Amino acid sequence: MLRLAFMASFFLVVAGLLTIGLASWFRTRALRHGATPQARDPPHTTSFSTSSATFLAALAGITAIAWGASSWAEHLIEAVPLVVVGTFIAVAGSVARVNGIGADEAGLAVRFARRAPFHPPWSALRELVPPASPLGGWRMTAVPGARCTLMPSDLFDHEELLETIVVRAVLQFDGGIWRKEPAATSGEGRMAPWISLGKR
């Protein structure tokens, strides 16, 4: 009975992540497809703390561990991968949990729970890669090789931040990826399109 309860809890958390992912997938459809309806200036400053949805990844790992532990005596083959994978997800979801994001005219700042922030100037931000599925994240690359991924739960109800990243970093849509033009530097190059996502 306890095993079934933990199994149900795990799938309930995953369903929550999928729901958030689908909502973000819908809101960012235009940006993912490179639509360019209208250009305009983004806000000078954007700053927000992430929602409690960012705890869901770690919670999924914890419920997987509990499910595996409750299965240990009778379902060892099921229990071992659940505990191993659940531990990895719980630790990664806690250490790399995004707790705040800010953007101004100088650059982007992504603050994590227990790791150094991702804080590139716009001139150093080279790519923004859209997710391949609703459960995927938006991957950013900055020179010299720094990387950061924003998950749907990190951007929940703040998907318009992606527009600011595209415009401020002067990115152009190229083969499914937003990239900086070779000649573009901070304050130079073509103004990237502003894709109106809006709040839902």
Backbone as CSV, one residue per row, in Angstrom:
resi,resn,N_x,N_y,N_z,CA_x,CA_y,CA_z,C_x,C_y,C_z
1,MET,0.824,-1.209,0.000,0.000,0.000,0.000,0.866,1.271,0.000
2,LEU,1.935,1.245,0.837,2.834,2.402,0.894,3.534,2.607,-0.443
3,ARG,3.928,1.503,-1.077,4.583,1.575,-2.380,3.665,2.242,-3.405
4,LEU,2.403,1.872,-3.399,1.447,2.451,-4.335,1.234,3.939,-4.073
5,ALA,1.255,4.314,-2.802,1.078,5.725,-2.449,2.247,6.563,-2.965
6,PHE,3.484,6.058,-2.790,4.653,6.794,-3.276,4.692,6.819,-4.809
7,MET,4.262,5.716,-5.447,4.201,5.673,-6.896,3.226,6.738,-7.412
8,ALA,2.058,6.813,-6.776,1.059,7.803,-7.175,1.582,9.219,-6.962
9,SER,2.309,9.438,-5.867,2.874,10.767,-5.583,3.875,11.164,-6.657
10,PHE,4.703,10.212,-7.077,5.694,10.493,-8.110,5.008,10.917,-9.412
11,PHE,4.020,10.149,-9.836,3.354,10.468,-11.095,2.537,11.760,-10.995
12,LEU,2.072,12.086,-9.787,1.361,13.351,-9.592,2.309,14.538,-9.775
13,VAL,3.522,14.422,-9.237,4.520,15.480,-9.402,4.922,15.617,-10.865
14,VAL,5.134,14.487,-11.527,5.488,14.516,-12.951,4.366,15.158,-13.764
15,ALA,3.120,14.863,-13.397,1.979,15.479,-14.088,1.990,16.992,-13.898
16,GLY,2.384,17.450,-12.701,2.496,18.889,-12.463,3.554,19.518,-13.345
17,LEU,4.706,18.859,-13.456,5.776,19.363,-14.328,5.328,19.403,-15.784
18,LEU,4.609,18.369,-16.199,4.139,18.318,-17.583,3.106,19.407,-17.858
19,THR,2.237,19.673,-16.893,1.229,20.727,-17.053,1.894,22.088,-17.240
20,ILE,2.887,22.381,-16.404,3.619,23.642,-16.516,4.366,23.699,-17.844
21,GLY,4.966,22.564,-18.221,5.696,22.517,-19.482,4.804,22.763,-20.685
22,LEU,3.608,22.193,-20.676,2.680,22.392,-21.782,2.200,23.836,-21.859
23,ALA,1.953,24.456,-20.699,1.533,25.861,-20.680,2.630,26.751,-21.258
24,SER,3.877,26.504,-20.854,5.000,27.285,-21.368,5.219,27.004,-22.849
25,TRP,5.048,25.766,-23.268,5.188,25.368,-24.666,4.220,26.156,-25.541
26,PHE,2.994,26.307,-25.059,1.975,27.056,-25.798,2.319,28.541,-25.841
27,ARG,2.741,29.100,-24.715,3.027,30.530,-24.641,4.225,30.934,-25.488
28,THR,5.157,30.027,-25.660,6.398,30.367,-26.389,6.391,29.846,-27.819
29,ARG,5.240,29.474,-28.326,5.161,28.890,-29.657,5.766,29.810,-30.727
30,ALA,5.399,31.098,-30.687,5.906,32.030,-31.694,7.427,32.139,-31.637
31,LEU,7.967,32.232,-30.431,9.413,32.368,-30.283,10.138,31.105,-30.736
32,ARG,9.566,29.944,-30.438,10.197,28.684,-30.841,10.246,28.520,-32.359
33,HIS,9.312,29.164,-33.050,9.260,29.052,-34.506,9.865,30.261,-35.221
34,GLY,10.469,31.167,-34.465,11.161,32.289,-35.084,10.252,33.356,-35.661
35,ALA,9.003,33.422,-35.204,8.071,34.428,-35.724,8.565,35.834,-35.394
36,THR,8.384,36.764,-36.331,8.857,38.134,-36.153,7.741,39.128,-36.470
37,PRO,6.692,39.184,-35.655,5.567,40.065,-35.979,5.857,41.548,-35.871
38,GLN,6.681,41.968,-34.875,6.885,43.399,-34.664,8.113,43.616,-33.792
39,ALA,8.871,44.681,-34.061,10.051,44.998,-33.260,9.763,46.186,-32.356
40,ARG,10.247,46.096,-31.115,10.157,47.221,-30.191,11.168,47.015,-29.071
41,ASP,11.366,48.041,-28.253,12.352,47.955,-27.182,11.786,47.178,-25.996
42,PRO,12.614,46.324,-25.370,12.178,45.605,-24.171,12.247,46.519,-22.948
43,PRO,11.709,46.084,-21.810,11.822,46.878,-20.582,13.290,47.094,-20.211
44,HIS,13.587,48.240,-19.603,14.974,48.514,-19.209,15.456,47.530,-18.147
45,THR,14.570,47.169,-17.220,14.941,46.259,-16.137,13.820,45.253,-15.899
46,THR,14.191,44.001,-15.782,13.259,42.929,-15.438,13.881,42.110,-14.326
47,SER,13.130,41.881,-13.261,13.651,41.092,-12.157,12.493,40.384,-11.459
48,PHE,12.676,39.104,-11.169,11.635,38.374,-10.459,12.222,37.164,-9.738
49,SER,11.552,36.782,-8.670,11.876,35.543,-7.972,11.039,34.432,-8.587
50,THR,11.615,33.268,-8.725,10.885,32.165,-9.335,9.801,31.642,-8.393
51,SER,8.844,30.941,-8.966,7.716,30.427,-8.193,8.079,29.121,-7.488
52,SER,7.168,28.656,-6.658,7.381,27.397,-5.945,7.421,26.202,-6.898
53,ALA,7.044,26.412,-8.172,7.101,25.330,-9.165,8.522,24.816,-9.358
54,THR,9.538,25.636,-9.016,10.923,25.196,-9.193,11.304,24.082,-8.216
55,PHE,10.480,23.844,-7.196,10.754,22.757,-6.245,10.283,21.404,-6.775
56,LEU,9.499,21.412,-7.857,8.899,20.170,-8.332,9.931,19.145,-8.801
57,ALA,11.016,19.603,-9.431,12.032,18.658,-9.909,12.649,17.883,-8.742
58,ALA,13.048,18.603,-7.686,13.609,17.935,-6.512,12.575,17.036,-5.856
59,LEU,11.315,17.487,-5.828,10.249,16.679,-5.230,10.028,15.391,-6.018
60,ALA,10.157,15.470,-7.347,10.049,14.262,-8.167,11.136,13.258,-7.788
61,GLY,12.349,13.760,-7.563,13.440,12.879,-7.139,13.187,12.259,-5.780
62,ILE,12.673,13.048,-4.850,12.400,12.547,-3.497,11.319,11.471,-3.521
63,THR,10.254,11.706,-4.292,9.190,10.701,-4.356,9.665,9.432,-5.064
64,ALA,10.593,9.578,-6.034,11.162,8.392,-6.684,11.988,7.578,-5.694
65,ILE,12.755,8.267,-4.842,13.535,7.577,-3.805,12.602,6.835,-2.848
66,ALA,11.541,7.506,-2.425,10.585,6.887,-1.499,9.908,5.680,-2.139
67,TRP,9.564,5.809,-3.405,8.957,4.691,-4.142,9.930,3.514,-4.198
68,GLY,11.186,3.800,-4.527,12.174,2.736,-4.591,12.434,2.091,-3.237
69,ALA,12.542,2.913,-2.185,12.798,2.383,-0.841,11.660,1.489,-0.367
70,SER,10.439,1.865,-0.702,9.285,1.054,-0.285,9.169,-0.230,-1.100
71,SER,9.900,-0.305,-2.224,9.861,-1.495,-3.077,11.043,-2.423,-2.844
72,TRP,11.957,-2.021,-1.970,13.246,-2.698,-1.846,13.115,-4.187,-1.533
73,ALA,12.250,-4.548,-0.610,12.163,-5.939,-0.156,11.608,-6.871,-1.227
74,GLU,10.594,-6.424,-1.968,9.898,-7.317,-2.884,10.170,-7.039,-4.365
75,HIS,10.672,-5.844,-4.677,10.883,-5.470,-6.084,12.255,-4.817,-6.245
76,LEU,13.304,-5.585,-5.974,14.662,-5.037,-5.969,15.061,-4.480,-7.332
77,ILE,14.696,-5.166,-8.413,15.070,-4.704,-9.754,14.433,-3.356,-10.059
78,GLU,13.264,-3.116,-9.547,12.582,-1.825,-9.714,13.159,-0.780,-8.774
79,ALA,13.514,-1.204,-7.555,13.925,-0.269,-6.508,15.268,0.401,-6.784
80,VAL,16.246,-0.379,-7.254,17.605,0.164,-7.424,17.640,1.353,-8.383
81,PRO,17.129,1.234,-9.608,17.174,2.398,-10.501,16.353,3.584,-9.988
82,LEU,15.245,3.294,-9.299,14.436,4.389,-8.749,15.222,5.184,-7.714
83,VAL,15.923,4.487,-6.841,16.705,5.172,-5.801,17.884,5.926,-6.409
84,VAL,18.586,5.284,-7.354,19.762,5.922,-7.968,19.357,7.155,-8.769
85,VAL,18.398,6.988,-9.665,17.959,8.107,-10.495,17.273,9.175,-9.642
86,GLY,16.463,8.744,-8.687,15.786,9.695,-7.812,16.763,10.542,-7.012
87,THR,17.843,9.917,-6.545,18.859,10.664,-5.791,19.524,11.719,-6.672
88,PHE,19.855,11.319,-7.904,20.472,12.274,-8.831,19.538,13.455,-9.093
89,ILE,18.263,13.166,-9.358,17.300,14.234,-9.657,17.091,15.137,-8.441
90,ALA,16.994,14.539,-7.260,16.767,15.323,-6.049,17.941,16.265,-5.767
91,VAL,19.170,15.742,-5.908,20.353,16.570,-5.657,20.481,17.663,-6.709
92,ALA,20.363,17.277,-7.990,20.481,18.266,-9.067,19.378,19.308,-8.977
93,GLY,18.158,18.865,-8.662,17.044,19.792,-8.561,17.170,20.757,-7.405
94,SER,17.907,20.367,-6.362,18.122,21.253,-5.215,19.277,22.223,-5.450
95,VAL,20.405,21.685,-5.921,21.600,22.510,-6.129,21.405,23.516,-7.258
96,ALA,20.827,23.054,-8.371,20.698,23.909,-9.559,19.336,24.600,-9.644
97,ARG,18.570,24.592,-8.577,17.258,25.242,-8.621,17.428,26.744,-8.807
98,VAL,16.731,27.290,-9.799,16.785,28.733,-10.061,15.851,29.439,-9.085
99,ASN,16.383,30.408,-8.341,15.517,31.125,-7.399,15.309,32.596,-7.743
100,GLY,15.936,33.062,-8.814,15.709,34.440,-9.230,16.367,34.741,-10.556
101,ILE,15.751,35.614,-11.333,16.275,35.994,-12.644,16.126,37.500,-12.807
102,GLY,17.141,38.124,-13.354,17.092,39.558,-13.613,17.727,39.890,-14.943
103,ALA,17.257,40.946,-15.572,17.831,41.409,-16.836,17.749,42.922,-16.871
104,ASP,18.850,43.555,-17.251,18.863,45.004,-17.422,19.630,45.321,-18.702
105,GLU,19.981,46.580,-18.899,20.653,46.960,-20.136,22.068,46.391,-20.236
106,ALA,22.639,45.976,-19.093,24.013,45.460,-19.101,24.080,43.967,-19.410
107,GLY,23.131,43.190,-18.897,23.201,41.757,-19.101,22.142,40.982,-18.349
108,LEU,22.317,39.679,-18.327,21.376,38.743,-17.718,21.978,38.194,-16.425
109,ALA,21.123,37.924,-15.438,21.580,37.321,-14.186,20.598,36.227,-13.780
110,VAL,21.094,35.005,-13.708,20.293,33.869,-13.252,20.901,33.384,-11.942
111,ARG,20.119,33.436,-10.862,20.610,33.060,-9.539,20.111,31.655,-9.178
112,PHE,21.035,30.850,-8.674,20.727,29.474,-8.308,20.734,29.309,-6.787
113,ALA,20.144,28.215,-6.328,20.067,27.963,-4.894,21.443,27.712,-4.286
114,ARG,22.262,26.874,-4.943,23.546,26.492,-4.345,24.671,26.386,-5.364
115,ARG,24.685,27.265,-6.331,25.808,27.303,-7.267,25.993,28.725,-7.760
116,ALA,27.139,28.964,-8.388,27.455,30.321,-8.834,26.443,30.794,-9.874
117,PRO,26.117,32.076,-9.877,25.129,32.585,-10.842,25.657,32.589,-12.267
118,PHE,24.736,32.571,-13.194,25.032,32.739,-14.613,24.771,34.205,-14.908
119,HIS,25.841,34.959,-15.214,25.696,36.415,-15.282,26.485,36.995,-16.459
120,PRO,26.115,36.671,-17.696,26.855,37.196,-18.846,26.347,38.569,-19.275
121,PRO,27.237,39.422,-19.781,26.765,40.636,-20.463,26.127,40.231,-21.784
122,TRP,25.286,41.091,-22.320,24.594,40.748,-23.567,25.567,40.456,-24.706
123,SER,26.697,41.145,-24.716,27.659,40.929,-25.800,28.258,39.528,-25.781
124,ALA,28.231,38.856,-24.605,28.824,37.525,-24.485,27.825,36.408,-24.705
125,LEU,26.541,36.723,-24.718,25.516,35.685,-24.897,25.414,35.335,-26.378
126,ARG,25.725,34.088,-26.719,25.840,33.692,-28.129,24.620,32.968,-28.675
127,GLU,23.975,32.140,-27.862,22.880,31.318,-28.377,21.755,31.168,-27.354
128,LEU,20.550,31.017,-27.878,19.381,30.626,-27.103,18.712,29.501,-27.884
129,VAL,18.741,28.292,-27.322,18.230,27.114,-28.025,16.882,26.716,-27.432
130,PRO,15.817,26.732,-28.241,14.496,26.341,-27.742,14.452,24.869,-27.337
131,PRO,13.542,24.510,-26.440,13.413,23.106,-26.037,12.840,22.252,-27.164
132,ALA,13.144,20.959,-27.130,12.628,20.028,-28.141,11.304,19.408,-27.719
133,SER,10.938,19.583,-26.439,9.689,19.030,-25.932,9.185,19.909,-24.794
134,PRO,7.924,19.751,-24.380,7.386,20.568,-23.286,8.125,20.400,-21.970
135,LEU,8.817,19.287,-21.779,9.555,19.071,-20.536,11.007,19.553,-20.632
136,GLY,11.397,20.064,-21.794,12.764,20.548,-21.981,12.923,21.998,-21.567
137,GLY,14.170,22.459,-21.568,14.463,23.824,-21.167,15.094,24.641,-22.286
138,TRP,15.152,25.950,-22.079,15.794,26.877,-23.012,17.270,26.967,-22.642
139,ARG,18.147,26.503,-23.536,19.577,26.463,-23.262,20.271,27.712,-23.791
140,MET,21.075,28.316,-22.944,21.840,29.511,-23.322,23.325,29.213,-23.253
141,THR,24.062,29.767,-24.209,25.519,29.638,-24.226,26.139,31.024,-24.294
142,ALA,27.135,31.238,-23.455,27.846,32.516,-23.453,29.343,32.243,-23.513
143,VAL,30.081,33.146,-24.116,31.538,32.997,-24.114,32.047,33.378,-22.724
144,PRO,33.082,32.676,-22.219,33.854,31.597,-22.859,33.352,30.212,-22.440
145,GLY,32.249,29.766,-22.975,31.764,28.412,-22.733,30.810,28.247,-21.573
146,ALA,30.364,29.329,-20.956,29.400,29.215,-19.863,28.040,28.834,-20.428
147,ARG,27.312,27.986,-19.691,26.002,27.526,-20.150,24.985,27.581,-19.019
148,CYS,23.730,27.711,-19.416,22.641,27.764,-18.453,21.367,27.282,-19.148
149,THR,20.535,26.552,-18.427,19.255,26.099,-18.968,18.126,26.598,-18.076
150,LEU,17.158,27.242,-18.683,15.972,27.701,-17.971,14.823,26.757,-18.289
151,MET,14.320,26.082,-17.251,13.227,25.147,-17.414,11.882,25.878,-17.401
152,PRO,10.817,25.227,-17.893,9.497,25.867,-17.854,9.090,26.337,-16.455
153,SER,9.458,25.576,-15.427,9.116,25.975,-14.059,9.880,27.229,-13.626
154,ASP,11.076,27.451,-14.190,11.852,28.662,-13.878,11.198,29.901,-14.482
155,LEU,10.593,29.723,-15.645,10.010,30.842,-16.397,8.509,30.984,-16.175
156,PHE,7.938,30.174,-15.314,6.486,30.118,-15.148,5.880,31.506,-14.921
157,ASP,5.005,31.913,-15.856,4.329,33.208,-15.849,5.267,34.381,-16.155
158,HIS,6.494,34.077,-16.589,7.456,35.130,-16.958,8.132,34.790,-18.285
159,GLU,7.417,34.133,-19.174,8.014,33.713,-20.442,8.461,34.884,-21.304
160,GLU,7.928,36.088,-21.041,8.346,37.256,-21.829,9.821,37.595,-21.626
161,LEU,10.452,37.052,-20.577,11.892,37.244,-20.394,12.665,36.749,-21.621
162,LEU,12.183,35.703,-22.250,12.857,35.164,-23.434,12.923,36.189,-24.551
163,GLU,11.887,37.020,-24.663,11.886,38.102,-25.654,13.009,39.094,-25.354
164,THR,13.136,39.432,-24.065,14.187,40.367,-23.664,15.564,39.817,-24.011
165,ILE,15.766,38.511,-23.783,17.054,37.889,-24.105,17.346,38.000,-25.596
166,VAL,16.351,37.692,-26.428,16.542,37.750,-27.887,16.899,39.159,-28.340
167,VAL,16.168,40.149,-27.821,16.379,41.528,-28.261,17.685,42.099,-27.718
168,ARG,17.900,41.977,-26.412,19.092,42.574,-25.802,20.386,41.931,-26.291
169,ALA,20.377,40.620,-26.528,21.591,39.943,-26.994,21.756,40.022,-28.507
170,VAL,20.795,40.641,-29.194,20.820,40.799,-30.649,20.968,39.434,-31.335
171,LEU,20.000,38.574,-31.073,20.017,37.230,-31.635,19.106,37.149,-32.853
172,GLN,19.498,36.324,-33.789,18.719,36.096,-35.007,18.365,34.619,-35.106
173,PHE,17.182,34.343,-35.614,16.722,32.949,-35.721,17.415,32.274,-36.895
174,ASP,18.068,31.141,-36.617,18.854,30.458,-37.638,18.734,28.946,-37.448
175,GLY,17.939,28.310,-38.277,17.834,26.862,-38.215,17.269,26.328,-36.922
176,GLY,16.332,27.033,-36.340,15.709,26.575,-35.105,16.397,27.063,-33.845
177,ILE,17.484,27.837,-33.993,18.242,28.353,-32.842,18.388,29.860,-32.975
178,TRP,18.256,30.570,-31.869,18.527,32.006,-31.860,20.022,32.203,-31.638
179,ARG,20.698,32.818,-32.635,22.151,32.991,-32.569,22.526,34.455,-32.750
180,LYS,23.689,34.797,-32.208,24.232,36.128,-32.428,24.924,36.157,-33.781
181,GLU,24.684,37.204,-34.549,25.390,37.359,-35.814,26.866,37.582,-35.533
182,PRO,27.753,37.077,-36.389,29.189,37.192,-36.136,29.666,38.608,-35.861
183,ALA,29.099,39.589,-36.578,29.570,40.966,-36.430,28.878,41.700,-35.300
184,ALA,27.864,41.078,-34.680,27.079,41.778,-33.664,27.816,41.807,-32.338
185,THR,27.899,42.987,-31.753,28.444,43.159,-30.415,27.449,43.993,-29.643
186,SER,27.753,44.232,-28.379,26.817,44.981,-27.549,26.544,46.351,-28.145
187,GLY,25.266,46.618,-28.406,24.865,47.913,-28.936,24.996,48.029,-30.431
188,GLU,25.423,46.925,-31.136,25.597,46.990,-32.578,24.789,45.886,-33.240
189,GLY,24.701,45.949,-34.553,24.026,44.902,-35.307,22.548,45.167,-35.437
190,ARG,21.888,44.296,-36.166,20.469,44.423,-36.410,19.680,44.204,-35.132
191,MET,18.619,44.975,-34.944,17.755,44.748,-33.806,16.981,43.465,-34.029
192,ALA,17.065,42.551,-33.077,16.340,41.289,-33.212,14.856,41.525,-33.050
193,PRO,14.040,40.627,-33.606,12.595,40.793,-33.524,12.063,40.623,-32.114
194,TRP,11.004,41.341,-31.814,10.322,41.181,-30.541,9.091,40.326,-30.797
195,ILE,9.018,39.189,-30.149,7.899,38.303,-30.348,6.979,38.451,-29.155
196,SER,5.760,38.886,-29.377,4.852,39.153,-28.284,4.249,37.859,-27.760
197,LEU,4.728,37.434,-26.564,4.173,36.256,-25.937,3.035,36.656,-25.007
198,GLY,3.291,37.684,-24.218,2.269,38.148,-23.295,2.086,37.198,-22.131
199,LYS,1.368,37.638,-21.116,1.060,36.807,-19.962,-0.234,36.068,-20.200
200,ARG,-0.337,34.889,-19.595,-1.579,34.134,-19.665,-2.146,33.990,-18.275
